[in-house]
Amino acid sequence: MTLKITQELKSKAEVYYGDAISQEKIKLLLKEVGLPTGLLPLKDILEVGYLEETGFVWLKQKKKIEHMFKAIGKMVSYASEITAHVEKGRIKNVNGVKVKEILLWVPVYEISVDDPPTGKLTCKSTGGISKTFPTSAFELPEETKEVKTVNNEKNEVKAVNNEKNEVKTVDQEKNEVKTADQENNEKKTDDQENNEKETGADMAIKTVTNEQIFAPVAQAVANK
């Protein structure tokens, strides 16, 4: 049953007039309840009202329009006045929205997304028809760009992290080379010390040998 939009109802609700502000409020409301913001692509909106207490929302545009969702190949009709109740992840009791199925226009009475999100959106129509579509088919181009931008930023962060890791690896290799050079220098120092020890020992041996050779000669000269 469609709720009649009375002045009393308007006095309790948030009401906006004019296309620009109304477009903004529709997108904001859809985003708040977790639905794609391109779900209601209305034109020349005259009035938007929202009663937060019950979730009742109404939208008025200059005339009925039809919109083709190219990603799923579906034509949807939006009446000059649309009413519904919104809640987290769902629009129910919808009036004024129809989807074209072959040759017939079938009223849509509920649109919902999974919780937690799975990237799927379900539309229920009169006659027990229920169909599931990717939520991306109902996103605005700006949203898609934002998602791509976020993904690009994530990829750039990964690239920077990879570069940092590569720099760390190079630094580690340099440190390992320095350590190897230090060990080689220490070995050279040890070898030099050993050579010095060997040289000192050789000189001591030569000195002893010379003393042994020349001692008798010196003794003989002294006896003369």
Backbone torsions as a table, in degrees:
resi	resn	phi	psi	omega
1	MET	NA	128.3	-179.2
2	THR	-77.7	129.9	178.7
3	LEU	-78.5	129.8	-178.7
4	LYS	-75.5	132.8	-178.0
5	ILE	-87.1	100.3	-178.1
6	THR	-105.3	168.8	176.9
7	GLN	-64.1	-34.7	177.9
8	GLU	-63.4	-42.0	178.3
9	LEU	-64.1	-43.7	179.8
10	LYS	-62.0	-33.2	-178.4
11	SER	-66.7	-21.5	-179.5
12	LYS	-98.3	-8.2	-172.8
13	ALA	-109.8	168.6	170.3
14	GLU	-86.5	124.2	-177.7
15	VAL	-127.3	133.4	-179.6
16	TYR	-128.3	144.2	-177.9
17	TYR	-123.4	141.2	179.6
18	GLY	102.8	147.7	-173.4
19	ASP	-65.8	-46.7	-173.8
20	ALA	-59.9	-55.7	-178.8
21	ILE	-66.2	-35.2	-179.3
22	SER	-67.3	-41.2	177.0
23	GLN	-59.3	-43.6	-179.5
24	GLU	-62.7	-43.8	-177.4
25	LYS	-69.4	-35.4	178.1
26	ILE	-63.4	-47.9	-179.7
27	LYS	-61.9	-41.8	-179.8
28	LEU	-63.3	-43.2	-179.6
29	LEU	-64.6	-45.7	178.7
30	LEU	-61.1	-40.6	179.6
31	LYS	-65.1	-40.5	-179.1
32	GLU	-63.3	-34.2	-178.9
33	VAL	-93.2	4.6	174.1
34	GLY	83.9	22.5	179.3
35	LEU	-108.0	153.4	178.9
36	PRO	-61.3	135.5	-173.0
37	THR	-75.7	-4.7	176.5
38	GLY	-99.0	15.5	-176.3
39	LEU	-70.6	-28.1	-178.7
40	LEU	-123.3	78.5	-176.5
41	PRO	-82.0	64.1	-176.8
42	LEU	-78.3	164.4	180.0
43	LYS	-132.0	147.9	178.0
44	ASP	48.3	56.6	-178.4
45	ILE	-73.1	134.4	179.9
46	LEU	-95.4	-38.2	-172.2
47	GLU	-156.1	141.1	174.0
48	VAL	-133.9	131.3	178.0
49	GLY	-130.1	145.1	-179.2
50	TYR	-143.5	122.1	177.2
51	LEU	-103.2	98.4	-173.7
52	GLU	-60.1	-33.7	-177.6
53	GLU	-56.9	-39.3	-177.5
54	THR	-113.8	-11.9	-177.8
55	GLY	83.3	7.3	-179.1
56	PHE	-74.1	134.2	-179.7
57	VAL	-135.2	144.6	174.7
58	TRP	-136.0	149.6	-178.7
59	LEU	-136.9	135.0	178.2
60	LYS	-125.6	129.3	175.6
61	GLN	-124.1	166.8	-173.9
62	LYS	-59.2	-40.9	-179.0
63	LYS	-154.3	163.3	176.8
64	LYS	-60.7	140.9	177.5
65	ILE	-132.2	161.6	173.9
66	GLU	-122.6	140.5	-176.8
67	HIS	-133.5	132.1	178.0
68	MET	-96.9	118.8	172.8
69	PHE	-87.0	96.1	-170.7
70	LYS	-62.5	-33.9	-176.1
71	ALA	-62.5	-27.1	-179.5
72	ILE	-118.2	-1.6	178.1
73	GLY	65.7	37.3	-178.3
74	LYS	-118.2	132.8	175.2
75	MET	-97.1	129.4	-178.2
76	VAL	-123.2	138.0	-179.8
77	SER	-106.2	133.2	178.9
78	TYR	-119.4	119.1	-178.2
79	ALA	-69.5	169.3	179.4
80	SER	-66.9	-21.9	175.1
81	GLU	-133.6	127.9	-179.0
82	ILE	-125.4	136.6	175.7
83	THR	-130.8	154.5	179.5
84	ALA	-171.3	173.1	171.6
85	HIS	-117.7	130.5	-179.4
86	VAL	-111.1	145.7	174.4
87	GLU	-150.2	178.2	-176.3
88	LYS	-56.8	115.4	175.7
89	GLY	75.4	11.3	-176.2
90	ARG	-156.7	144.5	167.6
91	ILE	-118.7	123.3	-177.3
92	LYS	-126.3	171.0	-179.0
93	ASN	53.0	41.3	-177.1
94	VAL	-74.3	135.9	174.4
95	ASN	-132.1	131.8	176.7
96	GLY	104.6	5.1	178.7
97	VAL	-121.9	129.6	179.7
98	LYS	-134.2	147.9	176.9
99	VAL	-117.2	142.0	-177.8
100	LYS	-86.4	120.7	177.4
101	GLU	-116.7	105.4	-175.9
102	ILE	59.9	-102.6	-177.8
103	LEU	-109.6	1.2	-174.8
104	LEU	-114.7	148.0	172.3
105	TRP	-96.4	115.6	-175.3
106	VAL	-106.8	125.5	179.4
107	PRO	-63.5	136.1	175.1
108	VAL	-98.3	126.9	-178.4
109	TYR	-112.7	-11.3	178.9
110	GLU	-153.6	139.5	176.6
111	ILE	-134.0	130.2	-176.8
112	SER	-147.3	160.4	174.3
113	VAL	-122.5	158.4	-178.7
114	ASP	-72.5	151.0	175.7
115	ASP	-131.9	113.3	2.4
116	PRO	-68.7	159.6	-175.3
117	PRO	-59.6	137.7	176.9
118	THR	-121.8	2.2	-177.5
119	GLY	82.0	14.7	-179.3
120	LYS	-119.3	145.7	177.9
121	LEU	-127.7	133.8	-177.8
122	THR	-112.2	131.8	176.4
123	CYS	-113.0	128.0	178.2
124	LYS	-110.9	129.8	-178.6
125	SER	-118.8	163.4	177.0
126	THR	-62.6	149.9	-176.8
127	GLY	92.0	7.4	177.4
128	GLY	78.4	15.6	179.1
129	ILE	-81.4	128.3	178.4
130	SER	-136.1	124.1	-178.6
131	LYS	-131.6	146.2	-179.0
132	THR	-113.7	137.0	-179.1
133	PHE	-134.0	160.1	174.3
134	PRO	-70.5	136.1	-179.8
135	THR	-61.5	-27.3	-179.3
136	SER	-60.8	-23.0	179.7
137	ALA	-68.3	-17.5	-176.8
138	PHE	-113.3	12.1	179.1
139	GLU	-88.8	148.1	176.7
140	LEU	-74.7	151.9	179.7
141	PRO	-54.2	-35.1	179.9
142	GLU	-62.5	-39.0	179.9
143	GLU	-65.0	-41.3	179.6
144	THR	-62.5	-41.2	178.5
145	LYS	-63.7	-40.3	-179.9
146	GLU	-63.2	-41.7	179.1
147	VAL	-62.2	-43.9	179.3
148	LYS	-63.2	-40.2	180.0
149	THR	-62.9	-44.1	178.1
150	VAL	-60.6	-44.4	179.7
151	ASN	-63.4	-40.4	178.6
152	ASN	-63.4	-40.5	178.9
153	GLU	-63.8	-39.6	178.0
154	LYS	-63.2	-41.8	179.7
155	ASN	-65.2	-37.8	178.3
156	GLU	-65.2	-40.3	177.6
157	VAL	-61.7	-43.3	178.6
158	LYS	-61.3	-42.1	-179.6
159	ALA	-62.6	-42.5	178.5
160	VAL	-63.2	-43.3	178.7
161	ASN	-62.6	-39.7	178.4
162	ASN	-63.5	-41.7	178.5
163	GLU	-62.8	-41.2	178.4
164	LYS	-62.1	-41.8	179.1
165	ASN	-64.0	-38.4	178.6
166	GLU	-65.6	-41.0	178.1
167	VAL	-62.4	-42.4	178.4
168	LYS	-60.8	-41.3	179.7
169	THR	-62.9	-43.3	178.4
170	VAL	-62.7	-43.5	178.6
171	ASP	-61.7	-41.0	178.2
172	GLN	-62.2	-41.9	178.5
173	GLU	-63.5	-41.2	178.1
174	LYS	-61.7	-42.4	179.4
175	ASN	-62.7	-39.1	178.6
176	GLU	-64.8	-40.1	178.1
177	VAL	-63.8	-43.2	178.5
178	LYS	-60.8	-42.2	179.5
179	THR	-62.2	-42.8	179.0
180	ALA	-63.1	-42.1	179.0
181	ASP	-63.7	-41.2	178.6
182	GLN	-62.0	-41.9	178.9
183	GLU	-63.7	-40.0	178.4
184	ASN	-63.9	-41.4	178.6
185	ASN	-63.2	-39.4	178.1
186	GLU	-64.4	-39.4	177.7
187	LYS	-63.4	-41.6	178.6
188	LYS	-61.0	-41.8	179.0
189	THR	-61.0	-43.1	177.8
190	ASP	-62.1	-41.9	179.9
191	ASP	-64.6	-40.4	178.4
192	GLN	-62.7	-41.4	179.0
193	GLU	-63.4	-41.4	178.7
194	ASN	-63.5	-41.8	179.1
195	ASN	-63.3	-40.4	178.6
196	GLU	-63.3	-40.2	178.4
197	LYS	-64.0	-43.1	180.0
198	GLU	-63.8	-41.0	180.0
199	THR	-62.9	-42.9	178.4
200	GLY	-63.1	-40.9	179.3
201	ALA	-65.4	-41.9	179.6
202	ASP	-62.3	-42.4	-179.9
203	MET	-64.2	-39.6	179.2
204	ALA	-63.5	-40.8	179.7
205	ILE	-64.2	-43.1	180.0
206	LYS	-62.3	-40.3	-179.7
207	THR	-62.7	-45.5	178.9
208	VAL	-61.5	-42.7	-178.5
209	THR	-63.9	-43.8	179.7
210	ASN	-62.2	-40.5	179.2
211	GLU	-64.4	-38.1	179.6
212	GLN	-66.8	-34.5	-177.4
213	ILE	-76.4	-47.0	-172.1
214	PHE	-88.7	-10.3	-180.0
215	ALA	-61.8	-48.3	179.5
216	PRO	-62.2	-36.3	-179.3
217	VAL	-65.8	-44.0	178.1
218	ALA	-62.5	-35.6	-179.4
219	GLN	-68.5	-40.1	-179.6
220	ALA	-65.1	-43.0	179.3
221	VAL	-62.3	-39.1	-180.0
222	ALA	-66.2	-36.1	-179.6
223	ASN	-67.7	-34.3	175.8
224	LYS	-64.7	NA	NA
